[in-house]
């Protein structure tokens, strides 16, 4: 094994290594002996199969395991050979610039990186300035009206009038194409809000003006892109019988409605409702301000103002991750353009600046989180995922399992820490 390791800067070690074929064979034989002791091979008692048989059956996996063992030893040797380097300061996996299997063995070039040293003094002076948003009375009224609209109820119409848009109609219908009924085209006592556009275009509009007890033929055409291919583009006639309808009634801001809007609040009143709405609107505006301007502006300022050596292995891995993501989002025709090695190399290099800034921001955020004592445990991560799954009508347990199996917890954890940190520094957590 021939290893040369030199520091290219304060935190990056460039390694060239050659592992002879004879060393690989010795390692394969050693591993094969271990495998022979535990495996039962047909025709042999357990642990009695010849090494030659084991090597033939497990050829590929033995070679891979031998490579991994020797590479691990090579990396350990490389780290120990460099002065003033502690193994505990190594960060991430080594990045292989070259990994060639030659006739004589393995030929490699790789980068091993150490944790960067960051002096974050003065970061509070870089916090972007902002003013808390002002909430106008008209905005409170609009939100209040929306809340009352949401809490509206439908009441039966007893007066003798025609059906109009916004009413909830209760009716029977039978649909026919070329005089024949079709599957799914029939229902009794169906409830539909007129104007909700739940039915085929033209259906609800033709119901407007009907009276209770009236029967009417409604002619429509199924859209060309209708989900059922048998019905798509076909002309149909629906015989509709309107039984009754209800009108939407928006509640007044009385005692009963106030209790619904502020459940569990003792002695709730109209002023408290308006104060609650004002706080909601302010929180919404601050959230938008945070995501749209403050957070990206603060990250950009941090990246611009702090200079330190970056772990090249992490940068190269980030470039690869961004490249893979970009390729995944391309059409097959677009990907064809990058089958030429030079084109792909150019595309990869075009991502370098973004990758450097991303890695730099990650280390700055980590340093700031330590300075501000921002921590989070796995339970809080799980609770966040659980809540978001409920909001998105997903099964929380399945979502959590997916994140665990795909090792996505660290990314979610980083995102939560990042927001906790910035909200604290920006004083938006109060």
Buried (B, 14 or more C-beta within 10 A) or exposed (E): BEBEBEBEEEBBBBBBBBBBEEBBBEBBBEBBEEBBEEBEBEEBEEEEBEEEBBBEBBEEEBBEBBBEBBBEBBBEBBBEBBEEBEEEBBBBEBBBBEEEBEEEBBBBBBBBBBBBEBEBEEBEEBBBEBEEBEBEEEBBEEBBEEBBEEEEEBEEBEEEEBBBEEBBBBBBBBBBBEEEEBEEBBEEEBEBBBBEEEBBEEBBBBBBEBEBEBEBEBEBBBEEEBEEEEBEEBEBBBBBBBBBBBBEEEBEBEEEBBEEBBEEEEEBEBEBBBEBBBEBBBEBBBEEBBEEEBBEBBBEBBBEEBEBBBBBBBBBBBBBEBBEEBEEEEEEEEEEEBEEEEEBEEBBEEBBEEBBBBBBBBBBBBBBBEBBEBEBEEEBBBBBBBEEBEEEEBEBEEBBEBBEEEEEBEEBBBEBBBBBBBBBBBEBEE
